[in-house]
Amino acid sequence: MSDLKDSYDHLIIGGGIAADAAARAIREADEDASIAILSADPHAPVYRPALSKDLWTGEDPDPDSQDLGTAAATGAELFTSTLVTELLPASHTAVTARGQRVHYRKALLATGSSHRHLPGVHDSRVLSLRTVGDYRHLRTLATDGARVVVVGGGFLGTEIAAALTRTGAEVTLAHGGTRIPRAHAPGLPHLPPRAGLHRARHRAGRRLPPRRDLRRRDPHPARREPRDPHGRRGRGGAPPPPPPPPPRPPPGGGAVVPLITSRSTASLDRCPMSSLDGHPYSSP
């Protein structure tokens, strides 16, 4: 790895997929521009979605197989284990943790997100999954017969929970919702709708009342009797408003594209993208 220069045309702060894509786009637009990538991670940019999927389910568990080859493909100078602690837009200067000052013509922040830290927890067995180092450490812990708890029922949590079952570990998925969307857990077909450890219902030995958003709701809201202005049922409540008129066709004819709003029941899945070409949006 070469030494960090004093100035670059483009400075990319971050070492993930976004940094790789940005370096490729810059090189395609300008063949002569100097590019530097400053990454706090100790490894080169890799395809991070594989850390929770392909490396566990594919034939090659080595994370080096997911190297994006950013430096070779773009000619950018890659500096790993380089943390940027200060950015000075007025002087177009970035300052690293080692005190190095780098001037730039344009800078891009591509650091991504960070995981939530649990206060007061200092245990090597409690980790997040974001970097290659996290993946390697999790590999050493997820052995046959090990008991693993995955906290979080989103895409990443359900993906890694499904992947860990292939190691022979006993996996528990803990999440705060009442169900796991099937789209979030394609690898967990055996999970019932209420699988996992849900939000604790007891504190200090006292049972909490049910949350309002978890109470049983009327499965047939359309059958409810109308209410009068005082909230009483069956006493001449106002009838429901009439349905809105159909949308007007756009000028010059053609397909009508519904206007999708927060109150609309229309779905983007029902709007063919071909109907968006050359036609203005129209609302009811």
Secondary structure, 3 states (H helix, E strand, C coil): CCCCCCEEEEEEECCCHHHHHHHHHHHHHCCCCCEEEECCCCCCCECHHHHCCHHHHCCCCCHHHHECCHHHHHCCEEECCCCEEEEECCCCEEEECCCCEEEEEEEEECCCCCCCCCCCCCCCCCCCCCCHHHHHHHHHHCCCCCEEEEECCCHHHHHHHHHHHHHCCEEEEECCCCCCCHHHCCCCCCCCCCCCECCCCEECCEECCCCHHHCCCCCCHHHCCCECCCCCECCCCCCCCCCCCCCCCCCCCCCCCECCCCCCCCCHHHCCHHHHCCCCCECC
